[in-house]
């Protein structure tokens, strides 16, 4: 079976850490015997045309210097910060449409798998139109739904069409599936990202028995992710100031993004800048070291100004693998991973006081924190392991192809 994934961003070279979850998924599908390709926009006129043996088709949509709508941050975030970026959208749609038509006419795939169906469902439909044997599968991630509901309600008909026109749809989380279900009566199965590292050889320090909060010195908090509004790192910095009134604690922030400067300013404003280390973008070895030398992982997600929040929180799975207790916001798809009191602790989004109290709860009861880590690992392997995710997705592909061709799926649904 040949499957082409249509995405907004894909690694520009072997060292690019963008969308690592997608890379793992594609490698898993290839290992299962599928022929996998990618259709993605160019970045500044280029980008890798092959990634670990997977062909990547790049479509152009503007002069090279202007091709920055994607990759470094999401297109909605860029347009929100600088509305002039919206001028690139017509070129993006034209370039992607031409590339999709060429894809469909040159070597029609069995499945076109569209990620972020608004606007990519249009590309998928064009690629499918050239062959009666090509099926369209659309995966939703919440941000596109929230953006339309809050800012682009005139595009609601396109959203409904993107759902109903697909041969099959999936959602990244339970919350996303509920959002999609508001616009359709069809089945919307949840197929999440796979766990970050649990299905490959573990780096040193990962997979050992959890030993949280039993060392000497300050309690070491960790955040990993893009420094954008919806991650809520400003709330974590404010919570740290309250925690430090009771115990010695530090925070390491791994990642880069447009909020880096404002976050450093916030740390100075609340007086914790000597205790906050902004590591920026790091390689895999340094990231592993950050996990190994931390005591507690926090993902303080909020709903940002465009209505977006965390789609799932794959980084939580990575932290679990290294044995770190989890605290995260009760927002978006996070509760699919962090089951309050069982696999971690949830806090109301945007509440620095509640976050500080919850951090103290973990610090003061290390045994309970260790128990939640072990339960979290079991939950992760059962629901987010790469083999299971691949099984469910392949079954979805087979069902979509069968519906398109009037046949029966080749395999039974995975349990």
Residue pairs with C-beta under 8 A, 6 or more apart in sequence:
1 33
1 34
1 35
1 110
1 111
1 397
1 398
1 401
2 34
2 35
2 36
2 37
2 107
2 109
2 110
2 111
3 29
3 34
3 35
3 36
3 37
3 109
3 110
3 111
3 112
3 113
3 397
4 36
4 37
4 38
4 39
4 103
4 109
4 111
4 112
4 113
4 127
5 22
5 26
5 36
5 37
5 38
5 39
5 113
5 115
6 39
6 40
6 96
6 100
6 112
6 113
6 114
6 115
6 120
6 123
6 124
6 127
7 19
7 22
7 38
7 39
7 40
7 115
7 116
7 120
8 40
8 41
8 70
8 74
8 75
8 115
8 116
8 120
9 18
9 19
9 40
9 41
9 43
9 70
9 71
10 18
10 19
10 22
10 38
10 40
10 47
10 51
10 56
11 17
11 18
11 19
11 23
11 48
11 51
12 18
12 43
12 46
12 47
12 48
12 71
13 47
13 48
14 48
14 51
14 52
15 283
16 48
17 281
17 284
18 71
20 196
21 193
21 194
21 196
21 314
22 115
23 51
23 52
24 194
24 196
24 199
24 386
25 193
25 194
25 386
25 389
25 390
25 393
26 36
26 38
26 54
27 52
27 54
28 194
28 199
28 386
28 387
28 389
28 390
29 36
29 390
29 393
29 394
30 36
30 53
30 54
32 390
32 394
34 394
34 397
36 54
37 54
37 55
37 56
37 57
37 109
38 51
38 54
38 55
38 56
38 57
39 56
39 57
39 59
39 96
39 99
39 100
39 103
39 123
39 127
40 47
40 56
40 57
40 58
40 59
41 58
41 59
41 61
41 67
41 69
41 70
41 92
41 95
41 96
42 58
42 59
42 60
42 61
42 64
42 67
43 67
43 68
43 70
43 71
44 64
44 65
44 67
44 68
45 60
45 63
45 64
45 65
45 67
46 58
46 64
47 56
47 58
48 56
49 55
49 56
49 57
49 58
50 56
57 99
57 103
59 95
59 96
59 98
59 99
60 67
60 95
61 67
61 69
61 88
61 91
61 92
61 94
61 95
61 96
62 69
62 88
62 91
62 92
66 88
67 88
68 78
69 75
69 78
69 85
69 88
69 89
69 92
73 226
73 228
73 257
73 258
74 143
74 228
75 85
76 143
76 147
76 306
76 308
77 228
77 258
77 306
78 85
79 85
79 86
80 305
80 306
81 258
93 119
93 122
96 120
96 122
96 123
97 122
97 123
97 126
99 123
100 123
100 124
100 126
100 127
101 126
101 127
101 130
103 109
103 112
103 127
104 126
104 127
104 128
104 129
104 130
104 131
104 134
105 130
108 127
108 130
108 131
108 133
108 134
109 127
109 134
110 133
110 134
110 135
110 397
110 401
111 134
111 135
111 136
111 137
111 397
111 400
111 401
112 123
112 124
112 127
112 128
112 134
112 135
112 136
112 137
113 137
113 138
113 139
113 397
114 120
114 121
114 123
114 124
114 136
114 137
114 138
114 139
114 166
115 139
115 141
116 139
116 140
116 141
116 143
116 144
117 124
117 138
117 139
117 140
117 144
117 162
117 163
117 166
118 144
118 145
118 147
118 148
118 155
118 158
118 159
118 162
119 158
120 138
121 136
121 138
121 158
121 161
121 162
121 165
121 166
122 162
124 136
124 138
124 166
125 136
125 165
127 134
127 136
128 134
128 135
128 136
132 404
132 405
133 401
133 404
133 405
134 404
135 167
135 168
135 397
135 400
135 401
135 403
135 404
136 165
136 166
136 167
136 168
136 400
137 166
137 167
137 168
137 169
137 170
137 396
137 397
137 400
138 162
138 163
138 166
138 168
138 169
138 170
139 169
139 170
139 171
139 172
139 191
140 169
140 170
140 171
140 172
140 176
140 179
140 180
140 188
141 172
141 176
141 311
142 172
142 173
142 175
142 176
142 179
142 308
142 309
142 311
142 332
142 333
143 308
143 311
144 159
145 159
145 176
145 179
145 180
146 179
146 306
146 307
146 308
146 309
147 306
147 307
147 308
148 155
148 156
148 158
148 159
149 156
149 307
150 306
150 307
151 306
151 307
156 183
159 183
160 183
160 184
163 169
163 180
163 183
163 184
163 186
164 184
164 186
166 400
167 400
167 401
167 403
167 404
168 396
168 397
168 399
168 400
168 403
169 180
169 184
169 186
169 187
169 188
170 188
170 189
170 190
170 191
170 393
170 396
171 177
171 179
171 180
171 188
171 189
171 190
171 191
172 190
172 191
172 192
172 193
172 311
172 312
172 333
173 190
173 192
173 311
173 312
173 332
173 333
173 336
174 190
174 333
174 335
174 336
175 332
175 333
175 335
175 336
176 190
176 311
176 332
176 333
177 188
177 189
177 190
180 188
181 188
189 392
189 396
190 336
191 389
191 392
191 393
191 396
192 312
192 333
192 336
192 383
192 384
192 389
193 312
193 314
193 384
193 389
194 384
194 385
194 386
194 388
194 389
194 390
195 314
195 317
195 318
195 320
195 321
195 380
195 381
195 384
195 385
195 386
196 314
196 315
196 317
196 318
196 321
197 203
197 206
197 318
197 321
198 317
198 321
198 377
198 380
198 381
198 384
198 385
198 386
199 385
199 386
199 387
202 321
203 284
203 288
204 288
204 292
205 288
205 291
205 292
205 322
206 288
206 291
206 292
206 321
206 322
206 323
207 321
208 323
209 323
210 323
210 324
210 325
210 369
210 370
210 373
210 374
211 323
211 370
212 295
212 296
212 323
212 324
212 325
212 362
212 366
212 369
212 370
212 373
213 219
213 295
213 296
213 325
213 362
213 363
213 366
213 369
214 366
215 295
217 248
218 247
218 248
218 249
218 250
218 275
219 243
219 247
219 248
219 249
219 250
219 295
219 296
219 359
219 363
220 249
220 250
220 251
220 252
220 293
220 294
220 295
220 296
221 236
221 240
221 249
221 250
221 251
221 252
221 294
221 295
221 296
221 297
221 298
221 359
222 251
222 252
222 254
222 290
222 291
222 294
222 296
222 297
222 298
222 319
222 324
223 231
223 233
223 236
223 251
223 252
223 253
223 254
223 255
223 297
223 298
223 299
223 300
224 254
224 255
224 287
224 290
224 297
224 315
224 318
224 319
225 231
225 254
225 255
225 299
225 315
226 255
226 256
226 257
227 233
227 253
227 255
227 256
227 257
227 258
227 259
227 260
227 263
228 257
228 258
228 259
228 304
229 259
229 302
229 304
229 305
230 301
230 302
230 303
230 304
230 308
230 309
230 310
231 259
231 299
231 300
231 301
231 302
231 310
232 299
232 300
232 301
232 302
232 329
232 349
232 350
233 253
233 259
233 263
233 300
234 259
234 262
234 263
234 266
235 300
235 302
235 349
235 350
235 351
235 352
235 355
236 251
236 298
236 300
236 352
236 355
237 251
237 263
237 266
237 267
237 270
237 272
237 276
238 266
238 270
238 352
239 300
239 352
239 353
239 355
239 356
239 359
240 249
240 251
240 270
240 272
240 275
240 276
240 356
241 270
241 271
241 272
242 352
242 353
242 356
243 249
243 356
243 359
243 360
244 272
244 275
246 360
247 360
247 363
249 275
249 359
250 275
250 276
250 277
251 272
251 275
251 276
251 277
252 276
252 277
252 279
252 290
252 294
253 263
253 276
253 277
253 278
253 279
254 279
254 280
254 282
254 287
254 290
255 279
255 280
255 281
256 280
256 281
260 278
260 280
263 278
264 273
264 276
264 278
267 273
267 276
279 286
279 290
282 290
288 322
291 297
291 318
291 319
291 322
291 324
292 322
294 324
295 324
295 325
296 324
296 325
296 327
296 359
296 362
296 363
296 369
297 315
297 316
297 319
297 324
297 325
297 326
297 327
298 326
298 327
298 328
298 355
298 359
299 310
299 313
299 315
299 316
299 326
299 327
299 328
299 329
299 334
300 327
300 328
300 329
300 347
300 349
300 355
301 309
301 310
301 313
301 328
301 329
301 331
301 332
301 334
301 349
302 309
302 329
302 331
302 349
302 350
303 309
303 331
303 349
309 329
309 331
309 332
309 349
310 329
310 331
310 332
310 333
310 334
311 332
311 333
312 332
312 333
312 334
312 336
312 337
313 328
313 332
313 333
313 334
313 337
313 338
316 326
316 328
316 334
316 337
316 338
316 344
317 337
317 380
317 384
319 326
320 326
320 343
320 373
320 376
320 377
320 380
321 377
321 380
323 373
324 373
325 344
325 345
325 362
325 369
325 370
325 372
325 373
326 337
326 338
326 343
326 344
326 345
326 372
326 373
326 376
327 344
327 345
327 346
327 347
327 355
327 358
327 359
327 362
328 334
328 337
328 338
328 344
328 345
328 346
328 347
329 346
329 347
329 348
329 349
329 350
330 340
330 346
330 347
330 348
330 349
331 349
334 346
335 346
336 383
337 343
337 344
337 376
337 379
337 380
337 384
338 344
338 345
338 346
338 376
339 379
340 346
341 372
342 372
342 375
342 376
342 379
343 372
343 375
343 376
343 379
344 372
344 376
345 358
345 361
345 362
345 372
347 354
347 355
347 358
348 354
362 369
382 388
388 414
391 414
392 414
394 411
395 409
395 411
395 412
395 413
395 414
398 409
398 410
398 411
399 409
401 407
402 408
402 409
402 410
